[in-house]
Amino acid sequence: MPFAQLITPQRLSSRLQQPNLRILDCRFSLEDPDYGRRSHAQGHIPGAQFADLERDLSDRVVPGITGRHPLPQPQALLARFREWGLNDGDEVVLYDDGPGAFAARAWWLLAWLGKRDGVYLLDGGLQAWREAGLPLDDATPSCTPGNLTGEADDTLIIQAAPLADRLDSDRLTLLDARALPRFLGEVEPIDPVAGHIPGAHCVPFTENLDQSGRFLHPEQLRARFSRLLDGHPSETLVAYCGSGVTACHNLFALCLAGYPLASLYPGSWSEWITDPARPVARNEHL
């Protein structure tokens, strides 16, 4: 079974009564942190539980030390998934109402804990669901607590110090998921320092999608990423972004393209710049 899987709105709709189906609504807005919770209360895919990026899918920020969305503590995250009714054998569908970055973060966290089968992203997200004319529900979903088991697989991550040691190595293909102006340091609307990690490729996560907001065909995605690898093995891949969220979209797209799950630098740019000794590059586009 493929690691990264998509599901269409129509197929999800046909499965809503399936007893082992769990749905997580991952909507979020950096500009309005309560947006997702408020939107979920106003209407969600029937049965969907709400997963908040900052309260559920991230740990607390430690100023000057962590990035903006540190990885949650594994046992706390596992407990939260159980509260949402997740069991080891369940199928899980994740969605948001944007390009899928917050849903991809939840997908990656489940993979980190060891849940790698039967996890889907809703292709096109909530917009595709609405365009298909499918109903929303404003009822507060109830569920029986689940028994999901797992433990964090830290072979999937790389921290700042070992990443810095590899910057001049051909054993590193570093993918930055942010848009080109932020990558180049021309604008920086969120973090106090502009630029990117030296040697990184600018690989905006939004370019994994077509004009309708659905993922490109796996062959198109493979062509995109194989050009960046330039003959290096896929084991050299490391993904990062501003805070470890949109990088997960690139990791999902890589898996759709048939690559194994690459490494994530979870602290990403917002952690990298907490140490002024770490190098910064600007106006350089590989």
HELIX and SHEET records of a PDB file:
HELIX    1   1 PRO A    9  SER A   14  1                                   6    
HELIX    2   2 TYR A   35  GLN A   42  1                                   8    
HELIX    3   3 PRO A   74  GLU A   83  1                                  10    
HELIX    4   4 ALA A  101  LEU A  113  1                                  13    
HELIX    5   5 GLY A  125  GLU A  131  1                                   7    
HELIX    6   6 ASP A  154  LEU A  156  5                                   3    
HELIX    7   7 ALA A  160  ASP A  165  1                                   6    
HELIX    8   8 LEU A  180  LEU A  184  1                                   5    
HELIX    9   9 PHE A  205  ASN A  208  5                                   4    
HELIX   10  10 PRO A  218  LEU A  229  1                                  12    
HELIX   11  11 SER A  234  THR A  236  5                                   3    
HELIX   12  12 ALA A  247  LEU A  256  1                                  10    
HELIX   13  13 SER A  268  TRP A  272  1                                   5    
SHEET    1   A 5 GLN A   5  ILE A   7  0                                        
SHEET    2   A 5 VAL A 119  LEU A 122  1                                        
SHEET    3   A 5 GLU A  91  TYR A  95  1                                        
SHEET    4   A 5 LEU A  21  ASP A  25  1                                        
SHEET    5   A 5 GLN A  49  PHE A  50  1                                        
SHEET    1   B 4 HIS A 201  CYS A 202  0                                        
SHEET    2   B 4 THR A 173  ASP A 176  1                                        
SHEET    3   B 4 LEU A 237  TYR A 240  1                                        
SHEET    4   B 4 SER A 263  LEU A 264  1                                        
END                                                                             
